[in-house]
């Protein structure tokens, strides 16, 4: 499996349609979705990780495929947890594995993009703390909030890129 590249929003954009944001963790996968006009990312659910890198697809991958199909997404934005120096570590390889499995299962109807997600969990925790949500009791919420951060950042950069293309 080749090392994926971090994608730039707006390139080869499929236009209007929902996007799915995914934050892959060791224990859980946070999922968010955009509205069809790509303005706002909202949390969807937290999926428990079950599939190891060398395992066949498990119920976690099945659920992500179901969500992508049910929500009729046109793109998946998968957070790539790079190291602070920009290199790929173990977590990035796990995210890449999930992205590969999703692309294989969904085929050409959905494109999987990789977005730099450094610090999104920290930002999500900070926002939840500011909203009065305890980090320990809200672990599942944090995963969804991180997915929202990943997707909203993508949507905002996409809007800027597409606005720049119209000038």
C-alpha positions, 0 to 999 in steps of 0.5 A: 500500500502506497503512502497517501498524500495530504490532499488539497480541498477543491481539486477535482471537486465533485460539486454539491453533495455531502462529505463524511469526516472521519477521525480514526483512533485506536479505540474509536472512530469519530464520524461527522457529515456535512450538509449537501451545500458543504457549509456546516459539519455536524457529528454523526456517531462514534464507531468502535474500532474492531478491524486490525491492520491485517484483519478482514473488514470488521463491523467498524468498516461495515458501519462506515461503508453503511454511513457513506451509502445511507448519507449519499456522500460524494467524498470522505475526508479522513484525518491523517494523524501526522507526527508534529514534524509532518512524518507518517507514524503508526497512527497514520498507517492505521488511518491509511488502512481504513481509507484504503478499505473504504475506497476499495469497498465504495469504489469510484462513487466516493473519493477518499481524501486525506487531510492533515489533522494534527491538533484536531483532538486537542482543539475538540477537547478545548471546545468541549471543555469551554462548553462545560463537557467533561473530557473523561465522561465525553470521550465518545463525543470528543471523537465526533468533535474531532471528526467535525473539526477535520471536516469543517476545516476541509469545508472552509478551505474548499470554499476558499479554493472554489472562490479563488477559482471563480475570479 
